[in-house]
Amino acid sequence: EGGWLPHVYDMTEAAPGVIVNAVVGPVPDGCETAEPGAGYAEAATWSGGVTDSVCDPDWVRVFEDLGSLAADEPTDTFPLEAPPEGGAVEVLVDGVATTDGWTYDPDLQAVV
């Protein structure tokens, strides 16, 4: 199409799993305080993200939409070339061992 899609496509090629979310003026008319965010909304839809209105006075729904997307599935998946030896995986973040926030998924053969 145009606009943002080529850039979003490039991002998803470079970092699979990238999702764009848009909190913008509603499409197609915008609102009193915001122009329509058509390109942003298109990028969000294409990447599987959510689009909400910046004009919505009920921001609880906006945060619920974004929160539910964040909780749906891990955003970082690190596939392993082979199953871990002995079934144990040590995760290092910046060279420091960590035990919080990471698990081994045998179905994906990946750390998530």
Phi and psi in radians as a Rosetta constraint file:
Dihedral C 1 N 2 CA 2 C 2 CIRCULARHARMONIC 2.704 0.35
Dihedral N 2 CA 2 C 2 N 3 CIRCULARHARMONIC -2.814 0.35
Dihedral C 2 N 3 CA 3 C 3 CIRCULARHARMONIC 1.009 0.35
Dihedral N 3 CA 3 C 3 N 4 CIRCULARHARMONIC -2.117 0.35
Dihedral C 3 N 4 CA 4 C 4 CIRCULARHARMONIC -1.441 0.35
Dihedral N 4 CA 4 C 4 N 5 CIRCULARHARMONIC -0.373 0.35
Dihedral C 4 N 5 CA 5 C 5 CIRCULARHARMONIC -0.998 0.35
Dihedral N 5 CA 5 C 5 N 6 CIRCULARHARMONIC -0.739 0.35
Dihedral C 5 N 6 CA 6 C 6 CIRCULARHARMONIC -1.048 0.35
Dihedral N 6 CA 6 C 6 N 7 CIRCULARHARMONIC -0.651 0.35
Dihedral C 6 N 7 CA 7 C 7 CIRCULARHARMONIC -1.219 0.35
Dihedral N 7 CA 7 C 7 N 8 CIRCULARHARMONIC -0.713 0.35
Dihedral C 7 N 8 CA 8 C 8 CIRCULARHARMONIC -1.140 0.35
Dihedral N 8 CA 8 C 8 N 9 CIRCULARHARMONIC -0.721 0.35
Dihedral C 8 N 9 CA 9 C 9 CIRCULARHARMONIC -1.033 0.35
Dihedral N 9 CA 9 C 9 N 10 CIRCULARHARMONIC -0.799 0.35
Dihedral C 9 N 10 CA 10 C 10 CIRCULARHARMONIC -1.049 0.35
Dihedral N 10 CA 10 C 10 N 11 CIRCULARHARMONIC -0.718 0.35
Dihedral C 10 N 11 CA 11 C 11 CIRCULARHARMONIC -1.105 0.35
Dihedral N 11 CA 11 C 11 N 12 CIRCULARHARMONIC -0.748 0.35
Dihedral C 11 N 12 CA 12 C 12 CIRCULARHARMONIC -1.251 0.35
Dihedral N 12 CA 12 C 12 N 13 CIRCULARHARMONIC -0.473 0.35
Dihedral C 12 N 13 CA 13 C 13 CIRCULARHARMONIC -1.241 0.35
Dihedral N 13 CA 13 C 13 N 14 CIRCULARHARMONIC -0.731 0.35
Dihedral C 13 N 14 CA 14 C 14 CIRCULARHARMONIC -1.294 0.35
Dihedral N 14 CA 14 C 14 N 15 CIRCULARHARMONIC -0.594 0.35
Dihedral C 14 N 15 CA 15 C 15 CIRCULARHARMONIC -2.451 0.35
Dihedral N 15 CA 15 C 15 N 16 CIRCULARHARMONIC 1.448 0.35
Dihedral C 15 N 16 CA 16 C 16 CIRCULARHARMONIC -0.928 0.35
Dihedral N 16 CA 16 C 16 N 17 CIRCULARHARMONIC 2.444 0.35
Dihedral C 16 N 17 CA 17 C 17 CIRCULARHARMONIC 1.722 0.35
Dihedral N 17 CA 17 C 17 N 18 CIRCULARHARMONIC -0.107 0.35
Dihedral C 17 N 18 CA 18 C 18 CIRCULARHARMONIC -1.114 0.35
Dihedral N 18 CA 18 C 18 N 19 CIRCULARHARMONIC 2.323 0.35
Dihedral C 18 N 19 CA 19 C 19 CIRCULARHARMONIC -2.199 0.35
Dihedral N 19 CA 19 C 19 N 20 CIRCULARHARMONIC 2.309 0.35
Dihedral C 19 N 20 CA 20 C 20 CIRCULARHARMONIC -1.707 0.35
Dihedral N 20 CA 20 C 20 N 21 CIRCULARHARMONIC 2.321 0.35
Dihedral C 20 N 21 CA 21 C 21 CIRCULARHARMONIC -2.052 0.35
Dihedral N 21 CA 21 C 21 N 22 CIRCULARHARMONIC 2.599 0.35
Dihedral C 21 N 22 CA 22 C 22 CIRCULARHARMONIC -2.298 0.35
Dihedral N 22 CA 22 C 22 N 23 CIRCULARHARMONIC 2.177 0.35
Dihedral C 22 N 23 CA 23 C 23 CIRCULARHARMONIC -2.024 0.35
Dihedral N 23 CA 23 C 23 N 24 CIRCULARHARMONIC 1.709 0.35
Dihedral C 23 N 24 CA 24 C 24 CIRCULARHARMONIC -2.428 0.35
Dihedral N 24 CA 24 C 24 N 25 CIRCULARHARMONIC 3.063 0.35
Dihedral C 24 N 25 CA 25 C 25 CIRCULARHARMONIC -1.110 0.35
Dihedral N 25 CA 25 C 25 N 26 CIRCULARHARMONIC 2.404 0.35
Dihedral C 25 N 26 CA 26 C 26 CIRCULARHARMONIC -1.096 0.35
Dihedral N 26 CA 26 C 26 N 27 CIRCULARHARMONIC 2.530 0.35
Dihedral C 26 N 27 CA 27 C 27 CIRCULARHARMONIC -1.660 0.35
Dihedral N 27 CA 27 C 27 N 28 CIRCULARHARMONIC 2.342 0.35
Dihedral C 27 N 28 CA 28 C 28 CIRCULARHARMONIC -1.767 0.35
Dihedral N 28 CA 28 C 28 N 29 CIRCULARHARMONIC -0.113 0.35
Dihedral C 28 N 29 CA 29 C 29 CIRCULARHARMONIC -1.771 0.35
Dihedral N 29 CA 29 C 29 N 30 CIRCULARHARMONIC -0.200 0.35
Dihedral C 29 N 30 CA 30 C 30 CIRCULARHARMONIC 1.214 0.35
Dihedral N 30 CA 30 C 30 N 31 CIRCULARHARMONIC -2.726 0.35
Dihedral C 30 N 31 CA 31 C 31 CIRCULARHARMONIC -2.611 0.35
Dihedral N 31 CA 31 C 31 N 32 CIRCULARHARMONIC -3.039 0.35
Dihedral C 31 N 32 CA 32 C 32 CIRCULARHARMONIC -1.032 0.35
Dihedral N 32 CA 32 C 32 N 33 CIRCULARHARMONIC -0.582 0.35
Dihedral C 32 N 33 CA 33 C 33 CIRCULARHARMONIC -1.927 0.35
Dihedral N 33 CA 33 C 33 N 34 CIRCULARHARMONIC 0.041 0.35
Dihedral C 33 N 34 CA 34 C 34 CIRCULARHARMONIC -2.631 0.35
Dihedral N 34 CA 34 C 34 N 35 CIRCULARHARMONIC 2.408 0.35
Dihedral C 34 N 35 CA 35 C 35 CIRCULARHARMONIC -1.275 0.35
Dihedral N 35 CA 35 C 35 N 36 CIRCULARHARMONIC 2.770 0.35
Dihedral C 35 N 36 CA 36 C 36 CIRCULARHARMONIC -1.125 0.35
Dihedral N 36 CA 36 C 36 N 37 CIRCULARHARMONIC 2.440 0.35
Dihedral C 36 N 37 CA 37 C 37 CIRCULARHARMONIC -1.783 0.35
Dihedral N 37 CA 37 C 37 N 38 CIRCULARHARMONIC 0.991 0.35
Dihedral C 37 N 38 CA 38 C 38 CIRCULARHARMONIC -1.010 0.35
Dihedral N 38 CA 38 C 38 N 39 CIRCULARHARMONIC -0.834 0.35
Dihedral C 38 N 39 CA 39 C 39 CIRCULARHARMONIC -1.114 0.35
Dihedral N 39 CA 39 C 39 N 40 CIRCULARHARMONIC -0.717 0.35
Dihedral C 39 N 40 CA 40 C 40 CIRCULARHARMONIC -1.136 0.35
Dihedral N 40 CA 40 C 40 N 41 CIRCULARHARMONIC -0.765 0.35
Dihedral C 40 N 41 CA 41 C 41 CIRCULARHARMONIC -1.100 0.35
Dihedral N 41 CA 41 C 41 N 42 CIRCULARHARMONIC -0.700 0.35
Dihedral C 41 N 42 CA 42 C 42 CIRCULARHARMONIC -1.094 0.35
Dihedral N 42 CA 42 C 42 N 43 CIRCULARHARMONIC -0.759 0.35
Dihedral C 42 N 43 CA 43 C 43 CIRCULARHARMONIC -1.124 0.35
Dihedral N 43 CA 43 C 43 N 44 CIRCULARHARMONIC -0.705 0.35
Dihedral C 43 N 44 CA 44 C 44 CIRCULARHARMONIC -1.119 0.35
Dihedral N 44 CA 44 C 44 N 45 CIRCULARHARMONIC -0.801 0.35
Dihedral C 44 N 45 CA 45 C 45 CIRCULARHARMONIC -1.078 0.35
Dihedral N 45 CA 45 C 45 N 46 CIRCULARHARMONIC -0.805 0.35
Dihedral C 45 N 46 CA 46 C 46 CIRCULARHARMONIC -1.095 0.35
Dihedral N 46 CA 46 C 46 N 47 CIRCULARHARMONIC -0.641 0.35
Dihedral C 46 N 47 CA 47 C 47 CIRCULARHARMONIC -1.561 0.35
Dihedral N 47 CA 47 C 47 N 48 CIRCULARHARMONIC -0.031 0.35
Dihedral C 47 N 48 CA 48 C 48 CIRCULARHARMONIC 1.542 0.35
Dihedral N 48 CA 48 C 48 N 49 CIRCULARHARMONIC 0.237 0.35
Dihedral C 48 N 49 CA 49 C 49 CIRCULARHARMONIC -1.495 0.35
Dihedral N 49 CA 49 C 49 N 50 CIRCULARHARMONIC -3.008 0.35
Dihedral C 49 N 50 CA 50 C 50 CIRCULARHARMONIC -1.962 0.35
Dihedral N 50 CA 50 C 50 N 51 CIRCULARHARMONIC 2.675 0.35
Dihedral C 50 N 51 CA 51 C 51 CIRCULARHARMONIC -2.190 0.35
Dihedral N 51 CA 51 C 51 N 52 CIRCULARHARMONIC 2.217 0.35
Dihedral C 51 N 52 CA 52 C 52 CIRCULARHARMONIC -2.292 0.35
Dihedral N 52 CA 52 C 52 N 53 CIRCULARHARMONIC 2.839 0.35
Dihedral C 52 N 53 CA 53 C 53 CIRCULARHARMONIC -1.546 0.35
Dihedral N 53 CA 53 C 53 N 54 CIRCULARHARMONIC 2.269 0.35
Dihedral C 53 N 54 CA 54 C 54 CIRCULARHARMONIC -1.214 0.35
Dihedral N 54 CA 54 C 54 N 55 CIRCULARHARMONIC -0.266 0.35
Dihedral C 54 N 55 CA 55 C 55 CIRCULARHARMONIC -1.545 0.35
Dihedral N 55 CA 55 C 55 N 56 CIRCULARHARMONIC -0.161 0.35
Dihedral C 55 N 56 CA 56 C 56 CIRCULARHARMONIC -1.193 0.35
Dihedral N 56 CA 56 C 56 N 57 CIRCULARHARMONIC 2.117 0.35
Dihedral C 56 N 57 CA 57 C 57 CIRCULARHARMONIC -1.229 0.35
Dihedral N 57 CA 57 C 57 N 58 CIRCULARHARMONIC -0.296 0.35
Dihedral C 57 N 58 CA 58 C 58 CIRCULARHARMONIC -1.711 0.35
Dihedral N 58 CA 58 C 58 N 59 CIRCULARHARMONIC 1.482 0.35
Dihedral C 58 N 59 CA 59 C 59 CIRCULARHARMONIC -1.271 0.35
Dihedral N 59 CA 59 C 59 N 60 CIRCULARHARMONIC -0.188 0.35
Dihedral C 59 N 60 CA 60 C 60 CIRCULARHARMONIC -1.025 0.35
Dihedral N 60 CA 60 C 60 N 61 CIRCULARHARMONIC -0.782 0.35
Dihedral C 60 N 61 CA 61 C 61 CIRCULARHARMONIC -1.106 0.35
Dihedral N 61 CA 61 C 61 N 62 CIRCULARHARMONIC -0.702 0.35
Dihedral C 61 N 62 CA 62 C 62 CIRCULARHARMONIC -1.034 0.35
Dihedral N 62 CA 62 C 62 N 63 CIRCULARHARMONIC -0.843 0.35
Dihedral C 62 N 63 CA 63 C 63 CIRCULARHARMONIC -1.195 0.35
Dihedral N 63 CA 63 C 63 N 64 CIRCULARHARMONIC -0.580 0.35
Dihedral C 63 N 64 CA 64 C 64 CIRCULARHARMONIC -1.116 0.35
Dihedral N 64 CA 64 C 64 N 65 CIRCULARHARMONIC -0.756 0.35
Dihedral C 64 N 65 CA 65 C 65 CIRCULARHARMONIC -1.059 0.35
Dihedral N 65 CA 65 C 65 N 66 CIRCULARHARMONIC -0.835 0.35
Dihedral C 65 N 66 CA 66 C 66 CIRCULARHARMONIC -1.163 0.35
Dihedral N 66 CA 66 C 66 N 67 CIRCULARHARMONIC -0.708 0.35
Dihedral C 66 N 67 CA 67 C 67 CIRCULARHARMONIC -1.134 0.35
Dihedral N 67 CA 67 C 67 N 68 CIRCULARHARMONIC -0.699 0.35
Dihedral C 67 N 68 CA 68 C 68 CIRCULARHARMONIC -1.175 0.35
Dihedral N 68 CA 68 C 68 N 69 CIRCULARHARMONIC -0.614 0.35
Dihedral C 68 N 69 CA 69 C 69 CIRCULARHARMONIC -1.155 0.35
Dihedral N 69 CA 69 C 69 N 70 CIRCULARHARMONIC -0.728 0.35
Dihedral C 69 N 70 CA 70 C 70 CIRCULARHARMONIC -1.146 0.35
Dihedral N 70 CA 70 C 70 N 71 CIRCULARHARMONIC -0.546 0.35
Dihedral C 70 N 71 CA 71 C 71 CIRCULARHARMONIC -1.508 0.35
Dihedral N 71 CA 71 C 71 N 72 CIRCULARHARMONIC -0.199 0.35
Dihedral C 71 N 72 CA 72 C 72 CIRCULARHARMONIC -1.070 0.35
Dihedral N 72 CA 72 C 72 N 73 CIRCULARHARMONIC -0.844 0.35
Dihedral C 72 N 73 CA 73 C 73 CIRCULARHARMONIC -2.736 0.35
Dihedral N 73 CA 73 C 73 N 74 CIRCULARHARMONIC 2.769 0.35
Dihedral C 73 N 74 CA 74 C 74 CIRCULARHARMONIC -1.116 0.35
Dihedral N 74 CA 74 C 74 N 75 CIRCULARHARMONIC 2.504 0.35
Dihedral C 74 N 75 CA 75 C 75 CIRCULARHARMONIC -1.589 0.35
Dihedral N 75 CA 75 C 75 N 76 CIRCULARHARMONIC -0.299 0.35
Dihedral C 75 N 76 CA 76 C 76 CIRCULARHARMONIC -2.063 0.35
Dihedral N 76 CA 76 C 76 N 77 CIRCULARHARMONIC 2.061 0.35
Dihedral C 76 N 77 CA 77 C 77 CIRCULARHARMONIC -2.219 0.35
Dihedral N 77 CA 77 C 77 N 78 CIRCULARHARMONIC 2.222 0.35
Dihedral C 77 N 78 CA 78 C 78 CIRCULARHARMONIC -2.070 0.35
Dihedral N 78 CA 78 C 78 N 79 CIRCULARHARMONIC 1.699 0.35
Dihedral C 78 N 79 CA 79 C 79 CIRCULARHARMONIC -1.127 0.35
Dihedral N 79 CA 79 C 79 N 80 CIRCULARHARMONIC 2.512 0.35
Dihedral C 79 N 80 CA 80 C 80 CIRCULARHARMONIC -1.783 0.35
Dihedral N 80 CA 80 C 80 N 81 CIRCULARHARMONIC 2.518 0.35
Dihedral C 80 N 81 CA 81 C 81 CIRCULARHARMONIC -1.218 0.35
Dihedral N 81 CA 81 C 81 N 82 CIRCULARHARMONIC -0.477 0.35
Dihedral C 81 N 82 CA 82 C 82 CIRCULARHARMONIC -2.563 0.35
Dihedral N 82 CA 82 C 82 N 83 CIRCULARHARMONIC 2.771 0.35
Dihedral C 82 N 83 CA 83 C 83 CIRCULARHARMONIC -1.035 0.35
Dihedral N 83 CA 83 C 83 N 84 CIRCULARHARMONIC 2.596 0.35
Dihedral C 83 N 84 CA 84 C 84 CIRCULARHARMONIC -1.151 0.35
Dihedral N 84 CA 84 C 84 N 85 CIRCULARHARMONIC 2.484 0.35
Dihedral C 84 N 85 CA 85 C 85 CIRCULARHARMONIC -1.212 0.35
Dihedral N 85 CA 85 C 85 N 86 CIRCULARHARMONIC 2.251 0.35
Dihedral C 85 N 86 CA 86 C 86 CIRCULARHARMONIC 1.252 0.35
Dihedral N 86 CA 86 C 86 N 87 CIRCULARHARMONIC 0.111 0.35
Dihedral C 86 N 87 CA 87 C 87 CIRCULARHARMONIC 1.317 0.35
Dihedral N 87 CA 87 C 87 N 88 CIRCULARHARMONIC 0.096 0.35
Dihedral C 87 N 88 CA 88 C 88 CIRCULARHARMONIC -1.829 0.35
Dihedral N 88 CA 88 C 88 N 89 CIRCULARHARMONIC 2.508 0.35
Dihedral C 88 N 89 CA 89 C 89 CIRCULARHARMONIC -2.265 0.35
Dihedral N 89 CA 89 C 89 N 90 CIRCULARHARMONIC 2.279 0.35
Dihedral C 89 N 90 CA 90 C 90 CIRCULARHARMONIC -1.893 0.35
Dihedral N 90 CA 90 C 90 N 91 CIRCULARHARMONIC 2.205 0.35
Dihedral C 90 N 91 CA 91 C 91 CIRCULARHARMONIC -1.801 0.35
Dihedral N 91 CA 91 C 91 N 92 CIRCULARHARMONIC 2.211 0.35
Dihedral C 91 N 92 CA 92 C 92 CIRCULARHARMONIC -1.939 0.35
Dihedral N 92 CA 92 C 92 N 93 CIRCULARHARMONIC 2.292 0.35
Dihedral C 92 N 93 CA 93 C 93 CIRCULARHARMONIC -2.046 0.35
Dihedral N 93 CA 93 C 93 N 94 CIRCULARHARMONIC 2.038 0.35
Dihedral C 93 N 94 CA 94 C 94 CIRCULARHARMONIC 0.936 0.35
Dihedral N 94 CA 94 C 94 N 95 CIRCULARHARMONIC 0.667 0.35
Dihedral C 94 N 95 CA 95 C 95 CIRCULARHARMONIC 1.407 0.35
Dihedral N 95 CA 95 C 95 N 96 CIRCULARHARMONIC 0.053 0.35
Dihedral C 95 N 96 CA 96 C 96 CIRCULARHARMONIC -1.977 0.35
Dihedral N 96 CA 96 C 96 N 97 CIRCULARHARMONIC 2.275 0.35
Dihedral C 96 N 97 CA 97 C 97 CIRCULARHARMONIC -1.119 0.35
Dihedral N 97 CA 97 C 97 N 98 CIRCULARHARMONIC 2.412 0.35
Dihedral C 97 N 98 CA 98 C 98 CIRCULARHARMONIC -2.352 0.35
Dihedral N 98 CA 98 C 98 N 99 CIRCULARHARMONIC 2.534 0.35
Dihedral C 98 N 99 CA 99 C 99 CIRCULARHARMONIC -2.021 0.35
Dihedral N 99 CA 99 C 99 N 100 CIRCULARHARMONIC -0.105 0.35
Dihedral C 99 N 100 CA 100 C 100 CIRCULARHARMONIC -1.675 0.35
Dihedral N 100 CA 100 C 100 N 101 CIRCULARHARMONIC 2.324 0.35
Dihedral C 100 N 101 CA 101 C 101 CIRCULARHARMONIC 1.547 0.35
Dihedral N 101 CA 101 C 101 N 102 CIRCULARHARMONIC -0.072 0.35
Dihedral C 101 N 102 CA 102 C 102 CIRCULARHARMONIC -2.206 0.35
Dihedral N 102 CA 102 C 102 N 103 CIRCULARHARMONIC 2.462 0.35
Dihedral C 102 N 103 CA 103 C 103 CIRCULARHARMONIC -2.423 0.35
Dihedral N 103 CA 103 C 103 N 104 CIRCULARHARMONIC 2.798 0.35
Dihedral C 103 N 104 CA 104 C 104 CIRCULARHARMONIC -1.670 0.35
Dihedral N 104 CA 104 C 104 N 105 CIRCULARHARMONIC 2.237 0.35
Dihedral C 104 N 105 CA 105 C 105 CIRCULARHARMONIC -1.862 0.35
Dihedral N 105 CA 105 C 105 N 106 CIRCULARHARMONIC 1.820 0.35
Dihedral C 105 N 106 CA 106 C 106 CIRCULARHARMONIC -1.135 0.35
Dihedral N 106 CA 106 C 106 N 107 CIRCULARHARMONIC -0.509 0.35
Dihedral C 106 N 107 CA 107 C 107 CIRCULARHARMONIC -1.155 0.35
Dihedral N 107 CA 107 C 107 N 108 CIRCULARHARMONIC -0.652 0.35
Dihedral C 107 N 108 CA 108 C 108 CIRCULARHARMONIC -1.574 0.35
Dihedral N 108 CA 108 C 108 N 109 CIRCULARHARMONIC -0.223 0.35
Dihedral C 108 N 109 CA 109 C 109 CIRCULARHARMONIC 0.856 0.35
Dihedral N 109 CA 109 C 109 N 110 CIRCULARHARMONIC 0.974 0.35
Dihedral C 109 N 110 CA 110 C 110 CIRCULARHARMONIC -2.652 0.35
Dihedral N 110 CA 110 C 110 N 111 CIRCULARHARMONIC 2.740 0.35
Dihedral C 110 N 111 CA 111 C 111 CIRCULARHARMONIC -1.597 0.35
Dihedral N 111 CA 111 C 111 N 112 CIRCULARHARMONIC 2.237 0.35
